[in-house]
Amino acid sequence: MIFARLLFISCFWLVAAAETHTWWFETGWVDANPDGEFPRKMVGFNGTWPLPTLRVKNGDRVEIYLINGLEDKNTSLHVHGIFQQGTNQMDGPQMVTQCPIPPGETFLYNFTIQDQVGCFWYHSHTPGQYGDGLRGVFIVEDDDFPYEYDQEVVLSIGDHYHNYSDELTAHFLSSANPSGSEPIPSNFLFNETRNVTWNVEPNTTYLLRIFNTGRFVSQYLWIEDHEFTVVEVDGIYVEKNTTDLLYITVGQRYSVLVTTKDCASRNYAFMNVADDTMLDTVPEDLVLNGTNYVVYNEKLPLPDQDRRDSLDDFLDDFYLTPLSQEKLLDDADYTITLDFQMAQLANGITYSFFNNISYTTPKVPPLLTALSAGNLSTNDLVYGTNTNSFVLQGGDVIDIVLNNMDGGPHPFHLHGHAFQLIERGPAGDEEPIKFNSSDHAEWPEYPLVRDTVYVNPMSYIVMRFKADNPGVWFFHCHIEWHLDQGLAMVLIEDPVAIQNNPSQQINDNHKQICEKGGIPWKGNAAGNDVNFLDLSGQNVQFGSFPNELRRVFAFARNVD
């Protein structure tokens, strides 16, 4: 009886302590000049840009009323890294878990933070929009943060284009760009600007929360004559690991401790440097090395840029250990093997493929198919033949083996989960190195856990997670250009449990958004809600060349 009373008091305290955060945001174009070199409009909220940092705590409820103030574009919002347990329709990728929000309409993203803390971010999941500015930092604060520090600092990095996404995408996905070369950024940002000054106090430990909110290029970070102590990645606490060089792909987040020096005898360079190996060409006027300033004494001169002999000795996140000491999950019940390549189709446009399928948007979001397909929801056919859809059994351990046939690194992100990275192969040379299930490295006892990991060029990664979060979850390359090319798949996790959970049912606001946009909110991938096995009229990729003529771009993708 005493235990029951204590349990009741504990639960009541948690409910009482939780807060509801309500934000009303209207999207719209805002005059800006992020790099100080080229005025252009960015997609902002309520007439301002950059977007605000949103802060909540574990257990809090979040209500974001997103009003689409863009006159001729749909929009959407995804909180990157939040698992959306029981609230899958709030996850945000348009035409995956929701219908896009038409101009003038409002969608309520309503969810509760459950057992998550740390660094996340939010961005539009409508093509091109987060590159045009619709992106911001989302922090889940922790009253029981496991490491000591004095002050917190937030840092976002990313790439920036002077041209608008619509213009860039039109050229990128055209026969005029047969090699599939990605648009080259105009600049690289540090807290949505450049050449930033960070004023510090001597003998102080800062918690530096770092977010790569770019759409393409990974970046290196270091502070002259200082060290980073990594304590969190992608919302997962890790055992302390000290380094003087970080490598951060788009979509990834790090929390690091930086302890300043005892005296203020000089100032130091804080460098953010683009990974130029990801660029097919490097224009002469593109500044790859961004110099920012750690200022101990404003009366002293600012430092010059700090140069390193090599960028090869960055922290390898594969060897980070979760603070929770989460052990390697049991052997997989189901393995999904994905061979990734880039190739032209018969229209002369270069696309990205998993197992020869380039993700093609269905006519009904797969979540809404899962909710409306009844007993056929467990048949992956109803989700279309061009969506790379896989139905998972609840509770199964899943392995995703990804073989990269391309000559560049790629960051991959899974919605709804953080996964264990149990193997990452070295970069390949002339021939891709594919995962060999009968001859592989020994897997770690306590693998790295995060939601965005990179695969080396011409190599592979093996990821493992447990299917314990019923929902429809997107898995995709977080280089937005590659997602635009179709580098994605869909996991339909325990669709029967989705149907049986009242909180997962499509709400009236969602139905209204679909109807306003002319999109069915029930039916298969072809929009057929009478015969779910009839895919007549579904969206499919453009007819391909015969295999012997298919052109795969690896090292020489910049050669026409």
Secondary structure, 3 states (H helix, E strand, C coil): CHHHHHHHHHHHHHHHHCCEEEEEEEEEEEEECCCCCCCEEEEEECCECCCCCEEEECCCEEEEEEECCCCCCCECCEEECCCCCCCHHHCCCECCCECCECCCCEEEEEEECCCCCEEEEEECCCCCCCCCCCEEEEEEECCCCCCCCCEEEEEEEEEECCCCHHHHHHHHCCCCCCCCCCCCCCEEEECCECCCEEECCCCCEEEEEEEECCCCCCEEEEECCCCEEEEEECCEEEEEEEECCEEECCCCEEEEEEECCCCCCCCEEEEEEECHHHCCCCCCCCCCEEEEEEECCCCCCCCCCCCCCCCCCCCCHHHCCECCCCCCCCCCCEEEEEEEEEEECCCCCEEEEECCECCCCCCCCHHHHHHHCHHHHHCHHHHCCCCCEEEECCCCEEEEEEEECCCCCEEEEECCCCEEEEEECCCCCCCCCCCCCCCCCCCCCCCEEECEEEECCCCEEEEEEECCCCEEEEEEECCHHHHHCCCEEEEEECHHHHHHCHHHCCCHHHHHHHHHCCCCCCCCCCCCCCCCCCCCCCCCCCCCCCHHHCCECCCCCCCC
